Amino acid sequence: MATYESLIKLKGSVGDLVFYTLNGKNVVRKKSGFNKTAYKKNPAYEKVRQNSSEFGHCSKVGKMIRSALEEYIRESNDPLLYQKFARLMTQIKDLDTVSAKGERTVYNGMLTEEGKILLRQFQLGKKSNLEHLSMSMGLWDKSLHLNNINADEISIVTLKVDFEAYTTDHTEQIVPFTGQTEASFDKQFSDDDFLFYFVATKRKGKITAMGFV
């Protein structure tokens, strides 16, 4: 990019040059060599297309999960959380070994034990995560097994995710904590649905820890 002086102000393209105004200055640059048609069809761009497709998928998945947990995301007080969460989605997607490059998904990555561990270990801002907690499933309800909890209240969010439509549905249940070893909560969705469980422990209304379980 370069500036130029002329009695005639040019705008638009002439040959391989593009003329425009930037911050009150006359600027000229060479046209980009990018070709949209070649990008879509040229084998040389295949890897770029694969990476772009998977990046878009991970960004959409991360955004829909963060949007469903917006109330808690704000409490993390981390302006870079969206970048960290997008990186997490990419790491989980990379665990998909059944799909071809360019078609790997967070869904398949989450079916692996490594994917589940990465999600549980993710820390939101400076709030401690809750990876040490575990869950068990009953016929009509679920139980969250508790230990080392600093709280007088527990919020349990069940998040149903549709990876194809990029939509979510969720419910939240609040359970008082009085030192019990487990907290039971109702099943909200079908066992066939793909579900995330997000838990926040609170004391006097303030979050002490939160994360995926």
N, C-alpha and C positions, 0 to 999 in steps of 0.2 A: 504494500500500500504506500502511495506517495501523494503529496499535495502538489498542486500546480497553480500557476498564475496565468490568467488569460482575460482579455476583454470580453470574451464570450464564455458564459457559463454553460457547461455541457452537463446534460443529465441523460443517462441511458448508456447503451453500449455502442461502441464503434470497433468493429473487428474483434480482436481479443481483449479489448480494454473496456472497463466499466467506469463511468463517470457519475459521481454523486456528491452530495454535501453532507459533511459530518462535523457536528459542533461548530458550524459557521465557516468551515474551511472546505475548499474544493479538493476532492480526493479522487484519485484514479488507482485502479487495481486491475490485475489480469483476471480474466474469467477463470472460474474454477474448472478443473478438469473432470469434475464429477459428472457422470452420465447416469441418469435415473434408469434408463432402459438396460444399460450394461450392468448396473448394480443388481437388477432383478433377474437377469438371465446369464450373465457371464460367469463361467465356472470359477474364475479367479476370485470372485467375491463370495464364494460359497461359505467360507468360514465366517466372513463378516456377517452374512445373512443369518447364519446359525446363531452367532453370539447375540445379534440384535433381537432375534425372535425370543430367545431365552431371557435376555435382559428385560424385555417388555413384559414377559409373563411374570417374572419375579417382582417387578415393580408393581404390577397390578395386584398380585396376591398380597404383597406387603402393605399396600395402601388400603385394601379392603379390611384387613385384620386390624391395622392401626385405627381406621375410622370407627370400627365397632368398639374399640377400647379407648376412644378419645379421652374420656374422663380420666382414665388412669395414665394415659400417655402424657397429659398435661402435668400430672403430679411428678413425673420423672424429672422435669425441669432440665431436659437435655436437648438443646437446639439441633444437635446432630443425630438424634435418635432415628430419624427416618432413613439416614444414610446407613447407620449401623444395622437397622432392621432389614434394609434392602440387601446388605451384604450377607446377613444371616439367611435370608431366603435363597440367595445364590449358593451358599454353602450347602444348604439342604437339597437344593435342586441338583447339585453336582453328585449327590449320592444315588441318583436315579441311574441304575445300570441296565435297565430293561428297555429304555427308549434310545432312539438314534440321536446323535448330536443335532441340536436345533429344535428337538422335540422333548427334551428332558423337562420334567415338571416337579414343582414343590410337592405335589400330592404323592408321587412315587417316592420322593426322597423321605417324606414323612412316614412312609410305611416301613422304613428301616429303623432299627434300634438306634443307630448313630444319629439319625435325623431327630428322633425324639429327645435324645440326650442334648443335642445342640440347642433345641428349643427350650428345654428346661434350664439350661445353664445361662441362657441369655439374661443379661442384667439391664434393667431399665433405669438409666441414670445412675444415681448413687444409692438407690434403694436395693437392699439385698434381695436376691431371688429366693425361690422356695423349692429348689431342686431336691432338697432332702425330704420333702413330703411325698407321700404315695397315696394311691387311690385303689379301692376295690369296688367291684360291681355286684350289687344284689339283684334280685328279681324285679323289684319295683323302685329301688333307689340306688344311690351310690354313696360311698363313704370316703371321706378324706381323713387319712390317718395323720395325727398331729404329734409333733414333738418339737421342743425348743421354740415355742411360739410366744412372742411378746405382743399380746393383743387382748382386747376385751370383745372384739367383734371380727368376724371373718366374712368377706364377700367372695362368693363363688360364682364366676361367670361361665356359662356353658355357651360355646360359640359354634354354630353350625355353618360350615363353609361349603359353597358351591364353586368348585374350581373352574368349571366350564363357563358359567354365567358371571363369575367374579362378583358374587353377592354373598351376604352373610345374614344370619338371623341369630339372635342371642337372648338369653334370659339371665337374670341375676337373682341369687338368693343370699340373704344375709343371715348368718348364724351367730348367736351370742357365744362367746368363748369364756368358760368358767373353769378351765383346767382339764377338760375332758380329753381323752386320748383319740377321739374321732368325732367327726361332724358328718351327719347324714344329710343328703339333699336329694330332691326328687329328680328322676329322669325327665327330661324335657323334650327330647327328640327321639326318633327311631334309632334302633341299634344299627341300621343300615346307613345312617348319615355319617359324614365325616365330622368329628367333633374335636374342638380344642377346649381345654379347661384352663381358665385363668383365675388365680386366687390373689386376693389382697388382704393382708392382716392389718387391723387398725387398733389403735389405742387412743381413747378420747377423741375420736373422729379423725385422727391423723394416721396416714399409712406408715406402717413400720417396715413392711416388706411386701413384695409383689412379684408375680411371675407366672409362667406356665407350669402346669403340673401334669 
